[in-house]
């Protein structure tokens, strides 16, 4: 008997959808859009499509409920970013500490590109669940945030639901690939943890792509590093 991380998560999601129904779909999408804990819509929505194909859900009801849950979860994450802005300042370790200047930089970015960023991010797996936090921190207009969240969520939701409908009775055949997804997930987690630890240790500078911290000595206060020494 083998154990699969992804397979266990899929089993939990499908159990909720088949036993609780549309309220379960709403709850799953709220949690997925909030991002904590990470629950993949790439599993929720295709299996919803499978249940539509076998007549358990209607297409209109399922899509409406999924979008409603996504909006509620997104606004919850937005509220955390907006109202806890001061509380999160100073959080972090070493070079990964979140400072006021980082938030100011985020404000400027969202002032110029916030609407497009939110709309596009809703089409990107993983990122779609976390874009709400910086949008709230940057105090993006709630009305525009909701509009662009919905604009990006509609095609994403319809595409995955349709994929599940097409998959139909072959849904269970996908389970044979879970072990490969497990391996990719474990490698990704190891990479992210190592990347963060190297930044905390001062080996890598924050940001992407990875780059080593400059090894040059810090300039002495009150001197101009461009001037030659005595």
PyMOL commands that place a pseudoatom at each C-alpha (Angstrom):
pseudoatom trace, name=CA, resn=UNK, resi=1, chain=A, elem=C, hetatm=0, pos=[0.000, 0.000, 0.000]
pseudoatom trace, name=CA, resn=UNK, resi=2, chain=A, elem=C, hetatm=0, pos=[1.402, 3.378, -1.012]
pseudoatom trace, name=CA, resn=UNK, resi=3, chain=A, elem=C, hetatm=0, pos=[0.682, 6.814, 0.343]
pseudoatom trace, name=CA, resn=UNK, resi=4, chain=A, elem=C, hetatm=0, pos=[0.269, 9.861, -1.869]
pseudoatom trace, name=CA, resn=UNK, resi=5, chain=A, elem=C, hetatm=0, pos=[0.179, 13.409, -0.538]
pseudoatom trace, name=CA, resn=UNK, resi=6, chain=A, elem=C, hetatm=0, pos=[-1.707, 14.694, -3.555]
pseudoatom trace, name=CA, resn=UNK, resi=7, chain=A, elem=C, hetatm=0, pos=[-3.917, 11.608, -3.654]
pseudoatom trace, name=CA, resn=UNK, resi=8, chain=A, elem=C, hetatm=0, pos=[-4.942, 12.092, -0.020]
pseudoatom trace, name=CA, resn=UNK, resi=9, chain=A, elem=C, hetatm=0, pos=[-5.760, 15.745, -0.659]
pseudoatom trace, name=CA, resn=UNK, resi=10, chain=A, elem=C, hetatm=0, pos=[-7.797, 14.816, -3.717]
pseudoatom trace, name=CA, resn=UNK, resi=11, chain=A, elem=C, hetatm=0, pos=[-9.706, 12.201, -1.719]
pseudoatom trace, name=CA, resn=UNK, resi=12, chain=A, elem=C, hetatm=0, pos=[-10.527, 14.781, 0.968]
pseudoatom trace, name=CA, resn=UNK, resi=13, chain=A, elem=C, hetatm=0, pos=[-11.758, 17.312, -1.599]
pseudoatom trace, name=CA, resn=UNK, resi=14, chain=A, elem=C, hetatm=0, pos=[-13.867, 14.797, -3.502]
pseudoatom trace, name=CA, resn=UNK, resi=15, chain=A, elem=C, hetatm=0, pos=[-15.385, 13.547, -0.247]
pseudoatom trace, name=CA, resn=UNK, resi=16, chain=A, elem=C, hetatm=0, pos=[-16.457, 17.083, 0.689]
pseudoatom trace, name=CA, resn=UNK, resi=17, chain=A, elem=C, hetatm=0, pos=[-17.974, 17.704, -2.740]
pseudoatom trace, name=CA, resn=UNK, resi=18, chain=A, elem=C, hetatm=0, pos=[-19.860, 14.418, -2.894]
pseudoatom trace, name=CA, resn=UNK, resi=19, chain=A, elem=C, hetatm=0, pos=[-21.179, 14.453, 0.682]
pseudoatom trace, name=CA, resn=UNK, resi=20, chain=A, elem=C, hetatm=0, pos=[-21.788, 18.177, 1.347]
pseudoatom trace, name=CA, resn=UNK, resi=21, chain=A, elem=C, hetatm=0, pos=[-22.635, 19.283, -2.187]
pseudoatom trace, name=CA, resn=UNK, resi=22, chain=A, elem=C, hetatm=0, pos=[-22.696, 22.914, -3.298]
pseudoatom trace, name=CA, resn=UNK, resi=23, chain=A, elem=C, hetatm=0, pos=[-22.160, 24.311, 0.238]
pseudoatom trace, name=CA, resn=UNK, resi=24, chain=A, elem=C, hetatm=0, pos=[-19.018, 22.203, 0.347]
pseudoatom trace, name=CA, resn=UNK, resi=25, chain=A, elem=C, hetatm=0, pos=[-17.925, 23.651, -3.007]
pseudoatom trace, name=CA, resn=UNK, resi=26, chain=A, elem=C, hetatm=0, pos=[-18.473, 27.168, -1.658]
pseudoatom trace, name=CA, resn=UNK, resi=27, chain=A, elem=C, hetatm=0, pos=[-16.441, 26.444, 1.493]
pseudoatom trace, name=CA, resn=UNK, resi=28, chain=A, elem=C, hetatm=0, pos=[-13.584, 24.867, -0.473]
pseudoatom trace, name=CA, resn=UNK, resi=29, chain=A, elem=C, hetatm=0, pos=[-13.374, 27.838, -2.836]
pseudoatom trace, name=CA, resn=UNK, resi=30, chain=A, elem=C, hetatm=0, pos=[-13.378, 30.289, 0.095]
pseudoatom trace, name=CA, resn=UNK, resi=31, chain=A, elem=C, hetatm=0, pos=[-10.432, 28.468, 1.673]
pseudoatom trace, name=CA, resn=UNK, resi=32, chain=A, elem=C, hetatm=0, pos=[-8.673, 28.095, -1.692]
pseudoatom trace, name=CA, resn=UNK, resi=33, chain=A, elem=C, hetatm=0, pos=[-8.964, 31.817, -2.461]
pseudoatom trace, name=CA, resn=UNK, resi=34, chain=A, elem=C, hetatm=0, pos=[-7.820, 32.762, 1.038]
pseudoatom trace, name=CA, resn=UNK, resi=35, chain=A, elem=C, hetatm=0, pos=[-4.705, 30.672, 0.459]
pseudoatom trace, name=CA, resn=UNK, resi=36, chain=A, elem=C, hetatm=0, pos=[-4.312, 29.271, 3.979]
pseudoatom trace, name=CA, resn=UNK, resi=37, chain=A, elem=C, hetatm=0, pos=[-4.027, 26.339, 3.978]
pseudoatom trace, name=CA, resn=UNK, resi=38, chain=A, elem=C, hetatm=0, pos=[-3.227, 25.877, 0.290]
pseudoatom trace, name=CA, resn=UNK, resi=39, chain=A, elem=C, hetatm=0, pos=[-6.028, 23.894, -1.367]
pseudoatom trace, name=CA, resn=UNK, resi=40, chain=A, elem=C, hetatm=0, pos=[-5.693, 23.621, -5.158]
pseudoatom trace, name=CA, resn=UNK, resi=41, chain=A, elem=C, hetatm=0, pos=[-8.577, 24.810, -7.303]
pseudoatom trace, name=CA, resn=UNK, resi=42, chain=A, elem=C, hetatm=0, pos=[-6.931, 22.648, -9.964]
pseudoatom trace, name=CA, resn=UNK, resi=43, chain=A, elem=C, hetatm=0, pos=[-8.504, 19.702, -8.110]
pseudoatom trace, name=CA, resn=UNK, resi=44, chain=A, elem=C, hetatm=0, pos=[-11.698, 21.332, -6.812]
pseudoatom trace, name=CA, resn=UNK, resi=45, chain=A, elem=C, hetatm=0, pos=[-12.950, 22.661, -10.137]
pseudoatom trace, name=CA, resn=UNK, resi=46, chain=A, elem=C, hetatm=0, pos=[-12.222, 19.682, -12.420]
pseudoatom trace, name=CA, resn=UNK, resi=47, chain=A, elem=C, hetatm=0, pos=[-13.932, 17.316, -9.982]
pseudoatom trace, name=CA, resn=UNK, resi=48, chain=A, elem=C, hetatm=0, pos=[-16.849, 19.756, -9.866]
pseudoatom trace, name=CA, resn=UNK, resi=49, chain=A, elem=C, hetatm=0, pos=[-16.988, 19.388, -13.640]
pseudoatom trace, name=CA, resn=UNK, resi=50, chain=A, elem=C, hetatm=0, pos=[-17.036, 15.620, -13.233]
pseudoatom trace, name=CA, resn=UNK, resi=51, chain=A, elem=C, hetatm=0, pos=[-20.017, 15.920, -10.883]
pseudoatom trace, name=CA, resn=UNK, resi=52, chain=A, elem=C, hetatm=0, pos=[-21.736, 18.184, -13.402]
pseudoatom trace, name=CA, resn=UNK, resi=53, chain=A, elem=C, hetatm=0, pos=[-21.178, 15.588, -16.118]
pseudoatom trace, name=CA, resn=UNK, resi=54, chain=A, elem=C, hetatm=0, pos=[-22.771, 12.821, -14.063]
pseudoatom trace, name=CA, resn=UNK, resi=55, chain=A, elem=C, hetatm=0, pos=[-25.758, 15.016, -13.139]
pseudoatom trace, name=CA, resn=UNK, resi=56, chain=A, elem=C, hetatm=0, pos=[-24.953, 15.715, -9.476]
pseudoatom trace, name=CA, resn=UNK, resi=57, chain=A, elem=C, hetatm=0, pos=[-24.637, 19.495, -9.996]
pseudoatom trace, name=CA, resn=UNK, resi=58, chain=A, elem=C, hetatm=0, pos=[-26.046, 21.818, -12.613]
pseudoatom trace, name=CA, resn=UNK, resi=59, chain=A, elem=C, hetatm=0, pos=[-23.494, 23.842, -14.588]
pseudoatom trace, name=CA, resn=UNK, resi=60, chain=A, elem=C, hetatm=0, pos=[-25.004, 27.245, -13.763]
pseudoatom trace, name=CA, resn=UNK, resi=61, chain=A, elem=C, hetatm=0, pos=[-25.346, 26.558, -10.040]
pseudoatom trace, name=CA, resn=UNK, resi=62, chain=A, elem=C, hetatm=0, pos=[-21.870, 25.072, -9.675]
pseudoatom trace, name=CA, resn=UNK, resi=63, chain=A, elem=C, hetatm=0, pos=[-20.102, 27.888, -11.529]
pseudoatom trace, name=CA, resn=UNK, resi=64, chain=A, elem=C, hetatm=0, pos=[-22.052, 30.553, -9.618]
pseudoatom trace, name=CA, resn=UNK, resi=65, chain=A, elem=C, hetatm=0, pos=[-21.247, 28.980, -6.254]
pseudoatom trace, name=CA, resn=UNK, resi=66, chain=A, elem=C, hetatm=0, pos=[-17.573, 28.521, -7.170]
pseudoatom trace, name=CA, resn=UNK, resi=67, chain=A, elem=C, hetatm=0, pos=[-17.227, 32.168, -8.204]
pseudoatom trace, name=CA, resn=UNK, resi=68, chain=A, elem=C, hetatm=0, pos=[-19.060, 33.358, -5.082]
pseudoatom trace, name=CA, resn=UNK, resi=69, chain=A, elem=C, hetatm=0, pos=[-16.711, 31.347, -2.862]
pseudoatom trace, name=CA, resn=UNK, resi=70, chain=A, elem=C, hetatm=0, pos=[-13.685, 32.678, -4.747]
pseudoatom trace, name=CA, resn=UNK, resi=71, chain=A, elem=C, hetatm=0, pos=[-14.853, 36.273, -4.229]
pseudoatom trace, name=CA, resn=UNK, resi=72, chain=A, elem=C, hetatm=0, pos=[-15.518, 35.799, -0.509]
pseudoatom trace, name=CA, resn=UNK, resi=73, chain=A, elem=C, hetatm=0, pos=[-12.118, 34.175, 0.078]
pseudoatom trace, name=CA, resn=UNK, resi=74, chain=A, elem=C, hetatm=0, pos=[-10.337, 36.820, -1.987]
pseudoatom trace, name=CA, resn=UNK, resi=75, chain=A, elem=C, hetatm=0, pos=[-11.955, 39.676, -0.070]
pseudoatom trace, name=CA, resn=UNK, resi=76, chain=A, elem=C, hetatm=0, pos=[-11.085, 37.998, 3.231]
pseudoatom trace, name=CA, resn=UNK, resi=77, chain=A, elem=C, hetatm=0, pos=[-7.418, 37.901, 2.192]
pseudoatom trace, name=CA, resn=UNK, resi=78, chain=A, elem=C, hetatm=0, pos=[-7.691, 41.478, 0.890]
pseudoatom trace, name=CA, resn=UNK, resi=79, chain=A, elem=C, hetatm=0, pos=[-9.055, 42.583, 4.278]
pseudoatom trace, name=CA, resn=UNK, resi=80, chain=A, elem=C, hetatm=0, pos=[-6.126, 40.962, 6.098]
pseudoatom trace, name=CA, resn=UNK, resi=81, chain=A, elem=C, hetatm=0, pos=[-3.670, 42.855, 3.898]
pseudoatom trace, name=CA, resn=UNK, resi=82, chain=A, elem=C, hetatm=0, pos=[-5.552, 46.157, 4.192]
pseudoatom trace, name=CA, resn=UNK, resi=83, chain=A, elem=C, hetatm=0, pos=[-6.321, 46.231, 7.911]
pseudoatom trace, name=CA, resn=UNK, resi=84, chain=A, elem=C, hetatm=0, pos=[-3.212, 44.466, 9.200]
pseudoatom trace, name=CA, resn=UNK, resi=85, chain=A, elem=C, hetatm=0, pos=[-0.774, 46.579, 7.202]
pseudoatom trace, name=CA, resn=UNK, resi=86, chain=A, elem=C, hetatm=0, pos=[0.906, 48.011, 10.302]
pseudoatom trace, name=CA, resn=UNK, resi=87, chain=A, elem=C, hetatm=0, pos=[0.943, 44.685, 12.122]
pseudoatom trace, name=CA, resn=UNK, resi=88, chain=A, elem=C, hetatm=0, pos=[2.868, 42.894, 9.382]
pseudoatom trace, name=CA, resn=UNK, resi=89, chain=A, elem=C, hetatm=0, pos=[5.519, 45.609, 9.171]
pseudoatom trace, name=CA, resn=UNK, resi=90, chain=A, elem=C, hetatm=0, pos=[8.655, 44.255, 10.804]
pseudoatom trace, name=CA, resn=UNK, resi=91, chain=A, elem=C, hetatm=0, pos=[7.683, 40.614, 10.395]
pseudoatom trace, name=CA, resn=UNK, resi=92, chain=A, elem=C, hetatm=0, pos=[10.308, 38.252, 9.049]
pseudoatom trace, name=CA, resn=UNK, resi=93, chain=A, elem=C, hetatm=0, pos=[13.833, 37.128, 9.794]
pseudoatom trace, name=CA, resn=UNK, resi=94, chain=A, elem=C, hetatm=0, pos=[17.079, 38.857, 8.869]
pseudoatom trace, name=CA, resn=UNK, resi=95, chain=A, elem=C, hetatm=0, pos=[17.140, 39.988, 5.260]
pseudoatom trace, name=CA, resn=UNK, resi=96, chain=A, elem=C, hetatm=0, pos=[13.574, 38.718, 4.784]
pseudoatom trace, name=CA, resn=UNK, resi=97, chain=A, elem=C, hetatm=0, pos=[12.133, 41.226, 7.246]
pseudoatom trace, name=CA, resn=UNK, resi=98, chain=A, elem=C, hetatm=0, pos=[9.205, 43.183, 5.805]
pseudoatom trace, name=CA, resn=UNK, resi=99, chain=A, elem=C, hetatm=0, pos=[9.924, 46.891, 6.203]
pseudoatom trace, name=CA, resn=UNK, resi=100, chain=A, elem=C, hetatm=0, pos=[7.923, 50.052, 5.553]
pseudoatom trace, name=CA, resn=UNK, resi=101, chain=A, elem=C, hetatm=0, pos=[9.946, 50.774, 2.406]
pseudoatom trace, name=CA, resn=UNK, resi=102, chain=A, elem=C, hetatm=0, pos=[8.853, 47.434, 0.949]
pseudoatom trace, name=CA, resn=UNK, resi=103, chain=A, elem=C, hetatm=0, pos=[5.211, 48.341, 1.486]
pseudoatom trace, name=CA, resn=UNK, resi=104, chain=A, elem=C, hetatm=0, pos=[5.764, 51.751, -0.084]
pseudoatom trace, name=CA, resn=UNK, resi=105, chain=A, elem=C, hetatm=0, pos=[7.314, 50.083, -3.126]
pseudoatom trace, name=CA, resn=UNK, resi=106, chain=A, elem=C, hetatm=0, pos=[4.302, 47.778, -3.330]
pseudoatom trace, name=CA, resn=UNK, resi=107, chain=A, elem=C, hetatm=0, pos=[1.980, 50.784, -3.132]
pseudoatom trace, name=CA, resn=UNK, resi=108, chain=A, elem=C, hetatm=0, pos=[3.698, 52.392, -6.120]
pseudoatom trace, name=CA, resn=UNK, resi=109, chain=A, elem=C, hetatm=0, pos=[3.568, 49.182, -8.138]
pseudoatom trace, name=CA, resn=UNK, resi=110, chain=A, elem=C, hetatm=0, pos=[-0.153, 48.633, -7.500]
pseudoatom trace, name=CA, resn=UNK, resi=111, chain=A, elem=C, hetatm=0, pos=[-0.882, 52.286, -8.252]
pseudoatom trace, name=CA, resn=UNK, resi=112, chain=A, elem=C, hetatm=0, pos=[0.537, 51.738, -11.754]
pseudoatom trace, name=CA, resn=UNK, resi=113, chain=A, elem=C, hetatm=0, pos=[-0.219, 48.080, -12.513]
pseudoatom trace, name=CA, resn=UNK, resi=114, chain=A, elem=C, hetatm=0, pos=[-2.547, 46.846, -9.759]
pseudoatom trace, name=CA, resn=UNK, resi=115, chain=A, elem=C, hetatm=0, pos=[-5.668, 46.202, -11.827]
pseudoatom trace, name=CA, resn=UNK, resi=116, chain=A, elem=C, hetatm=0, pos=[-3.910, 44.244, -14.564]
pseudoatom trace, name=CA, resn=UNK, resi=117, chain=A, elem=C, hetatm=0, pos=[-1.829, 42.362, -11.987]
pseudoatom trace, name=CA, resn=UNK, resi=118, chain=A, elem=C, hetatm=0, pos=[-4.893, 41.158, -10.071]
pseudoatom trace, name=CA, resn=UNK, resi=119, chain=A, elem=C, hetatm=0, pos=[-6.729, 40.163, -13.248]
pseudoatom trace, name=CA, resn=UNK, resi=120, chain=A, elem=C, hetatm=0, pos=[-3.799, 38.229, -14.719]
pseudoatom trace, name=CA, resn=UNK, resi=121, chain=A, elem=C, hetatm=0, pos=[-2.836, 36.637, -11.382]
pseudoatom trace, name=CA, resn=UNK, resi=122, chain=A, elem=C, hetatm=0, pos=[-6.296, 35.018, -11.165]
pseudoatom trace, name=CA, resn=UNK, resi=123, chain=A, elem=C, hetatm=0, pos=[-5.325, 32.965, -14.213]
pseudoatom trace, name=CA, resn=UNK, resi=124, chain=A, elem=C, hetatm=0, pos=[-2.084, 31.673, -12.676]
pseudoatom trace, name=CA, resn=UNK, resi=125, chain=A, elem=C, hetatm=0, pos=[-2.166, 28.612, -10.375]
pseudoatom trace, name=CA, resn=UNK, resi=126, chain=A, elem=C, hetatm=0, pos=[-0.874, 29.230, -6.811]
pseudoatom trace, name=CA, resn=UNK, resi=127, chain=A, elem=C, hetatm=0, pos=[-0.300, 32.959, -7.424]
pseudoatom trace, name=CA, resn=UNK, resi=128, chain=A, elem=C, hetatm=0, pos=[-4.057, 33.469, -7.791]
pseudoatom trace, name=CA, resn=UNK, resi=129, chain=A, elem=C, hetatm=0, pos=[-4.580, 32.502, -4.152]
pseudoatom trace, name=CA, resn=UNK, resi=130, chain=A, elem=C, hetatm=0, pos=[-2.083, 35.021, -2.755]
pseudoatom trace, name=CA, resn=UNK, resi=131, chain=A, elem=C, hetatm=0, pos=[-2.357, 38.164, -4.885]
pseudoatom trace, name=CA, resn=UNK, resi=132, chain=A, elem=C, hetatm=0, pos=[-5.169, 39.450, -2.642]
pseudoatom trace, name=CA, resn=UNK, resi=133, chain=A, elem=C, hetatm=0, pos=[-2.801, 40.120, 0.283]
pseudoatom trace, name=CA, resn=UNK, resi=134, chain=A, elem=C, hetatm=0, pos=[-0.533, 42.661, -1.462]
pseudoatom trace, name=CA, resn=UNK, resi=135, chain=A, elem=C, hetatm=0, pos=[-3.578, 44.193, -3.172]
pseudoatom trace, name=CA, resn=UNK, resi=136, chain=A, elem=C, hetatm=0, pos=[-5.098, 44.842, 0.243]
pseudoatom trace, name=CA, resn=UNK, resi=137, chain=A, elem=C, hetatm=0, pos=[-1.829, 46.060, 1.712]
pseudoatom trace, name=CA, resn=UNK, resi=138, chain=A, elem=C, hetatm=0, pos=[-1.521, 48.539, -1.170]
pseudoatom trace, name=CA, resn=UNK, resi=139, chain=A, elem=C, hetatm=0, pos=[-5.117, 49.676, -0.474]
pseudoatom trace, name=CA, resn=UNK, resi=140, chain=A, elem=C, hetatm=0, pos=[-6.342, 48.953, -3.988]
pseudoatom trace, name=CA, resn=UNK, resi=141, chain=A, elem=C, hetatm=0, pos=[-9.923, 50.150, -4.540]
pseudoatom trace, name=CA, resn=UNK, resi=142, chain=A, elem=C, hetatm=0, pos=[-12.249, 47.383, -3.209]
pseudoatom trace, name=CA, resn=UNK, resi=143, chain=A, elem=C, hetatm=0, pos=[-14.646, 47.842, -6.136]
pseudoatom trace, name=CA, resn=UNK, resi=144, chain=A, elem=C, hetatm=0, pos=[-11.888, 47.523, -8.721]
pseudoatom trace, name=CA, resn=UNK, resi=145, chain=A, elem=C, hetatm=0, pos=[-10.319, 44.664, -6.807]
pseudoatom trace, name=CA, resn=UNK, resi=146, chain=A, elem=C, hetatm=0, pos=[-13.610, 42.746, -6.888]
pseudoatom trace, name=CA, resn=UNK, resi=147, chain=A, elem=C, hetatm=0, pos=[-14.221, 43.522, -10.555]
pseudoatom trace, name=CA, resn=UNK, resi=148, chain=A, elem=C, hetatm=0, pos=[-10.787, 42.391, -11.730]
pseudoatom trace, name=CA, resn=UNK, resi=149, chain=A, elem=C, hetatm=0, pos=[-10.854, 39.367, -9.427]
pseudoatom trace, name=CA, resn=UNK, resi=150, chain=A, elem=C, hetatm=0, pos=[-14.116, 38.293, -11.012]
pseudoatom trace, name=CA, resn=UNK, resi=151, chain=A, elem=C, hetatm=0, pos=[-12.862, 39.060, -14.522]
pseudoatom trace, name=CA, resn=UNK, resi=152, chain=A, elem=C, hetatm=0, pos=[-9.859, 36.795, -14.036]
pseudoatom trace, name=CA, resn=UNK, resi=153, chain=A, elem=C, hetatm=0, pos=[-11.705, 34.094, -12.097]
pseudoatom trace, name=CA, resn=UNK, resi=154, chain=A, elem=C, hetatm=0, pos=[-14.475, 33.519, -14.650]
pseudoatom trace, name=CA, resn=UNK, resi=155, chain=A, elem=C, hetatm=0, pos=[-12.321, 32.106, -17.492]
pseudoatom trace, name=CA, resn=UNK, resi=156, chain=A, elem=C, hetatm=0, pos=[-10.136, 30.175, -15.041]
pseudoatom trace, name=CA, resn=UNK, resi=157, chain=A, elem=C, hetatm=0, pos=[-13.162, 28.577, -13.380]
pseudoatom trace, name=CA, resn=UNK, resi=158, chain=A, elem=C, hetatm=0, pos=[-14.955, 27.774, -16.634]
pseudoatom trace, name=CA, resn=UNK, resi=159, chain=A, elem=C, hetatm=0, pos=[-11.836, 26.226, -18.168]
pseudoatom trace, name=CA, resn=UNK, resi=160, chain=A, elem=C, hetatm=0, pos=[-11.188, 23.869, -15.249]
pseudoatom trace, name=CA, resn=UNK, resi=161, chain=A, elem=C, hetatm=0, pos=[-14.855, 22.942, -14.842]
pseudoatom trace, name=CA, resn=UNK, resi=162, chain=A, elem=C, hetatm=0, pos=[-15.069, 22.167, -18.557]
pseudoatom trace, name=CA, resn=UNK, resi=163, chain=A, elem=C, hetatm=0, pos=[-11.891, 20.065, -18.319]
pseudoatom trace, name=CA, resn=UNK, resi=164, chain=A, elem=C, hetatm=0, pos=[-13.552, 18.012, -15.595]
pseudoatom trace, name=CA, resn=UNK, resi=165, chain=A, elem=C, hetatm=0, pos=[-16.696, 17.580, -17.682]
pseudoatom trace, name=CA, resn=UNK, resi=166, chain=A, elem=C, hetatm=0, pos=[-14.643, 16.338, -20.634]
pseudoatom trace, name=CA, resn=UNK, resi=167, chain=A, elem=C, hetatm=0, pos=[-12.633, 14.042, -18.393]
pseudoatom trace, name=CA, resn=UNK, resi=168, chain=A, elem=C, hetatm=0, pos=[-15.883, 12.502, -17.203]
pseudoatom trace, name=CA, resn=UNK, resi=169, chain=A, elem=C, hetatm=0, pos=[-15.658, 8.880, -16.183]
pseudoatom trace, name=CA, resn=UNK, resi=170, chain=A, elem=C, hetatm=0, pos=[-11.886, 8.836, -16.757]
pseudoatom trace, name=CA, resn=UNK, resi=171, chain=A, elem=C, hetatm=0, pos=[-11.389, 10.938, -13.617]
pseudoatom trace, name=CA, resn=UNK, resi=172, chain=A, elem=C, hetatm=0, pos=[-10.082, 8.035, -11.547]
pseudoatom trace, name=CA, resn=UNK, resi=173, chain=A, elem=C, hetatm=0, pos=[-7.485, 7.214, -14.197]
pseudoatom trace, name=CA, resn=UNK, resi=174, chain=A, elem=C, hetatm=0, pos=[-5.683, 10.425, -13.255]
pseudoatom trace, name=CA, resn=UNK, resi=175, chain=A, elem=C, hetatm=0, pos=[-4.811, 8.943, -9.847]
pseudoatom trace, name=CA, resn=UNK, resi=176, chain=A, elem=C, hetatm=0, pos=[-1.956, 6.980, -11.449]
pseudoatom trace, name=CA, resn=UNK, resi=177, chain=A, elem=C, hetatm=0, pos=[-0.063, 10.260, -11.938]
pseudoatom trace, name=CA, resn=UNK, resi=178, chain=A, elem=C, hetatm=0, pos=[-0.259, 11.372, -8.309]
pseudoatom trace, name=CA, resn=UNK, resi=179, chain=A, elem=C, hetatm=0, pos=[3.057, 9.773, -7.352]
pseudoatom trace, name=CA, resn=UNK, resi=180, chain=A, elem=C, hetatm=0, pos=[4.860, 11.894, -9.956]
pseudoatom trace, name=CA, resn=UNK, resi=181, chain=A, elem=C, hetatm=0, pos=[3.118, 15.033, -8.720]
pseudoatom trace, name=CA, resn=UNK, resi=182, chain=A, elem=C, hetatm=0, pos=[4.223, 14.104, -5.185]
pseudoatom trace, name=CA, resn=UNK, resi=183, chain=A, elem=C, hetatm=0, pos=[7.864, 14.011, -6.316]
pseudoatom trace, name=CA, resn=UNK, resi=184, chain=A, elem=C, hetatm=0, pos=[7.589, 17.396, -8.028]
pseudoatom trace, name=CA, resn=UNK, resi=185, chain=A, elem=C, hetatm=0, pos=[5.878, 18.885, -4.964]
pseudoatom trace, name=CA, resn=UNK, resi=186, chain=A, elem=C, hetatm=0, pos=[8.552, 17.582, -2.572]
pseudoatom trace, name=CA, resn=UNK, resi=187, chain=A, elem=C, hetatm=0, pos=[11.350, 18.927, -4.792]
pseudoatom trace, name=CA, resn=UNK, resi=188, chain=A, elem=C, hetatm=0, pos=[9.637, 22.316, -4.956]
pseudoatom trace, name=CA, resn=UNK, resi=189, chain=A, elem=C, hetatm=0, pos=[9.285, 22.475, -1.158]
pseudoatom trace, name=CA, resn=UNK, resi=190, chain=A, elem=C, hetatm=0, pos=[12.954, 21.519, -0.668]
pseudoatom trace, name=CA, resn=UNK, resi=191, chain=A, elem=C, hetatm=0, pos=[14.027, 24.222, -3.149]
pseudoatom trace, name=CA, resn=UNK, resi=192, chain=A, elem=C, hetatm=0, pos=[11.901, 26.928, -1.508]
pseudoatom trace, name=CA, resn=UNK, resi=193, chain=A, elem=C, hetatm=0, pos=[13.093, 26.042, 2.008]
pseudoatom trace, name=CA, resn=UNK, resi=194, chain=A, elem=C, hetatm=0, pos=[16.745, 26.005, 0.904]
pseudoatom trace, name=CA, resn=UNK, resi=195, chain=A, elem=C, hetatm=0, pos=[16.301, 29.330, -0.914]
pseudoatom trace, name=CA, resn=UNK, resi=196, chain=A, elem=C, hetatm=0, pos=[14.795, 30.967, 2.180]
pseudoatom trace, name=CA, resn=UNK, resi=197, chain=A, elem=C, hetatm=0, pos=[17.466, 29.576, 4.513]
pseudoatom trace, name=CA, resn=UNK, resi=198, chain=A, elem=C, hetatm=0, pos=[20.251, 30.839, 2.246]
pseudoatom trace, name=CA, resn=UNK, resi=199, chain=A, elem=C, hetatm=0, pos=[18.685, 34.318, 2.312]
pseudoatom trace, name=CA, resn=UNK, resi=200, chain=A, elem=C, hetatm=0, pos=[18.347, 34.247, 6.104]
pseudoatom trace, name=CA, resn=UNK, resi=201, chain=A, elem=C, hetatm=0, pos=[21.997, 33.159, 6.363]
pseudoatom trace, name=CA, resn=UNK, resi=202, chain=A, elem=C, hetatm=0, pos=[23.055, 36.086, 4.161]
pseudoatom trace, name=CA, resn=UNK, resi=203, chain=A, elem=C, hetatm=0, pos=[24.387, 33.925, 1.325]
pseudoatom trace, name=CA, resn=UNK, resi=204, chain=A, elem=C, hetatm=0, pos=[21.756, 35.007, -1.208]
pseudoatom trace, name=CA, resn=UNK, resi=205, chain=A, elem=C, hetatm=0, pos=[20.247, 38.453, -1.643]
pseudoatom trace, name=CA, resn=UNK, resi=206, chain=A, elem=C, hetatm=0, pos=[16.439, 38.784, -1.537]
pseudoatom trace, name=CA, resn=UNK, resi=207, chain=A, elem=C, hetatm=0, pos=[14.699, 38.710, -4.905]
pseudoatom trace, name=CA, resn=UNK, resi=208, chain=A, elem=C, hetatm=0, pos=[14.687, 36.666, -8.080]
pseudoatom trace, name=CA, resn=UNK, resi=209, chain=A, elem=C, hetatm=0, pos=[16.691, 35.321, -9.834]
pseudoatom trace, name=CA, resn=UNK, resi=210, chain=A, elem=C, hetatm=0, pos=[18.948, 34.071, -7.017]
pseudoatom trace, name=CA, resn=UNK, resi=211, chain=A, elem=C, hetatm=0, pos=[22.173, 36.051, -6.625]
pseudoatom trace, name=CA, resn=UNK, resi=212, chain=A, elem=C, hetatm=0, pos=[24.923, 36.046, -4.057]
pseudoatom trace, name=CA, resn=UNK, resi=213, chain=A, elem=C, hetatm=0, pos=[25.239, 38.868, -1.560]
pseudoatom trace, name=CA, resn=UNK, resi=214, chain=A, elem=C, hetatm=0, pos=[28.023, 41.268, -2.438]
pseudoatom trace, name=CA, resn=UNK, resi=215, chain=A, elem=C, hetatm=0, pos=[31.057, 40.444, -0.336]
pseudoatom trace, name=CA, resn=UNK, resi=216, chain=A, elem=C, hetatm=0, pos=[32.510, 43.956, -0.336]
pseudoatom trace, name=CA, resn=UNK, resi=217, chain=A, elem=C, hetatm=0, pos=[32.966, 45.734, 3.013]
pseudoatom trace, name=CA, resn=UNK, resi=218, chain=A, elem=C, hetatm=0, pos=[30.363, 48.289, 4.018]
pseudoatom trace, name=CA, resn=UNK, resi=219, chain=A, elem=C, hetatm=0, pos=[31.527, 51.937, 3.614]
pseudoatom trace, name=CA, resn=UNK, resi=220, chain=A, elem=C, hetatm=0, pos=[32.530, 53.783, 6.761]
pseudoatom trace, name=CA, resn=UNK, resi=221, chain=A, elem=C, hetatm=0, pos=[29.966, 56.336, 7.926]
pseudoatom trace, name=CA, resn=UNK, resi=222, chain=A, elem=C, hetatm=0, pos=[30.784, 59.842, 6.763]
pseudoatom trace, name=CA, resn=UNK, resi=223, chain=A, elem=C, hetatm=0, pos=[33.032, 58.787, 3.885]
pseudoatom trace, name=CA, resn=UNK, resi=224, chain=A, elem=C, hetatm=0, pos=[32.394, 58.700, 0.154]
pseudoatom trace, name=CA, resn=UNK, resi=225, chain=A, elem=C, hetatm=0, pos=[33.193, 55.209, -1.213]
pseudoatom trace, name=CA, resn=UNK, resi=226, chain=A, elem=C, hetatm=0, pos=[33.941, 56.766, -4.620]
pseudoatom trace, name=CA, resn=UNK, resi=227, chain=A, elem=C, hetatm=0, pos=[36.895, 58.785, -3.261]
pseudoatom trace, name=CA, resn=UNK, resi=228, chain=A, elem=C, hetatm=0, pos=[40.344, 57.144, -3.075]
pseudoatom trace, name=CA, resn=UNK, resi=229, chain=A, elem=C, hetatm=0, pos=[41.797, 56.496, 0.321]
pseudoatom trace, name=CA, resn=UNK, resi=230, chain=A, elem=C, hetatm=0, pos=[44.616, 58.545, 1.853]
for i in range(1, 230): cmd.bond("trace and resi %d" % i, "trace and resi %d" % (i + 1))
show_as sticks, trace
zoom trace
